[in-house]
Structures are given as C-alpha cells and as structure tokens.
Amino acid sequence: MAVLPYALRPSVVIRRKAIRQGLLGPSLFWKVIAGWVFGKKTIKKFFGKQPEKLGTWKVGSNKFVNVINAKPPTKKQRKASGITAKAAKSAIVAAAVADARRKNPNAKIVVKTK
C-alpha cells in the first residue's frame, strides 16, 4: 500500500485548512474544527491516564531505582487479566527488587511506597 506524501495526508490538509480559514480567517465552522483538532491532545493530556510511579528503591550509596508504569492498564484490561491494581503493583515492585538484588547482592534494599 502506497503511503501518501505528508502534505497530502487528510489530517495535515484539515489542520492546514483549519488554521488558514478558521484561526486566521472568518469561518466559524473551521474555528470549531481547529478547536477540536488542536484541543483533543490537550484534553487527553490533562484528563487521560498518566504514568504511575510504583516505587523508589535505594540500592547502595547514592543509587536509586525508580519504577514507573508508562501506561497504566484500563479497568477493562485489568479485569480481563484477572489482576487487581494492588496485585499488579506488588508484582512489579517484587520484580524490581529482585532485579536490583541480582545486580548488587550485598546492597541493602529499602522499599519506600506512597
């Protein structure tokens, strides 16, 4: 399947037209389209799922391990897998501690969770 050049992609054409005729022009319709096109990402950033910090571990002197879940699963995904949020968090924490202990077996590992 052939890929369209960037300038001819429908999303790019709509954005360009929304800027020219809506934001810089008189058309109310294209102003609404511009608000939708450019506001969708902002709304998702503020109201969407955010990365969840699972814990911080001190490994040796002045060395820390931070575990962050990049994209938390949705409620539907957790339900389908049969894992509660608390169980998933404890499994990830246990895996991170095991990895830290494997890399540095003599280090004292302190788990701080909030």
ChimeraX attribute file (.defattr): number of C-alpha atoms within 10 A of each C-alpha:
attribute: neighborCount
match mode: 1-to-1
recipient: residues
	/A:1	3
	/A:2	4
	/A:3	7
	/A:4	9
	/A:5	7
	/A:6	10
	/A:7	10
	/A:8	11
	/A:9	11
	/A:10	11
	/A:11	12
	/A:12	12
	/A:13	12
	/A:14	16
	/A:15	16
	/A:16	14
	/A:17	18
	/A:18	25
	/A:19	16
	/A:20	16
	/A:21	16
	/A:22	20
	/A:23	17
	/A:24	12
	/A:25	13
	/A:26	11
	/A:27	13
	/A:28	13
	/A:29	11
	/A:30	21
	/A:31	20
	/A:32	13
	/A:33	18
	/A:34	22
	/A:35	14
	/A:36	13
	/A:37	15
	/A:38	12
	/A:39	12
	/A:40	11
	/A:41	11
	/A:42	11
	/A:43	11
	/A:44	11
	/A:45	11
	/A:46	9
	/A:47	8
	/A:48	10
	/A:49	13
	/A:50	13
	/A:51	11
	/A:52	13
	/A:53	14
	/A:54	17
	/A:55	19
	/A:56	20
	/A:57	20
	/A:58	18
	/A:59	21
	/A:60	14
	/A:61	8
	/A:62	6
	/A:63	8
	/A:64	14
	/A:65	16
	/A:66	13
	/A:67	16
	/A:68	15
	/A:69	15
	/A:70	11
	/A:71	10
	/A:72	14
	/A:73	13
	/A:74	11
	/A:75	12
	/A:76	9
	/A:77	11
	/A:78	14
	/A:79	12
	/A:80	9
	/A:81	9
	/A:82	11
	/A:83	13
	/A:84	11
	/A:85	15
	/A:86	8
	/A:87	11
	/A:88	14
	/A:89	17
	/A:90	13
	/A:91	12
	/A:92	16
	/A:93	21
	/A:94	13
	/A:95	12
	/A:96	19
	/A:97	21
	/A:98	14
	/A:99	13
	/A:100	20
	/A:101	15
	/A:102	11
	/A:103	11
	/A:104	13
	/A:105	12
	/A:106	10
	/A:107	14
	/A:108	14
	/A:109	19
	/A:110	13
	/A:111	14
	/A:112	10
	/A:113	10
	/A:114	6
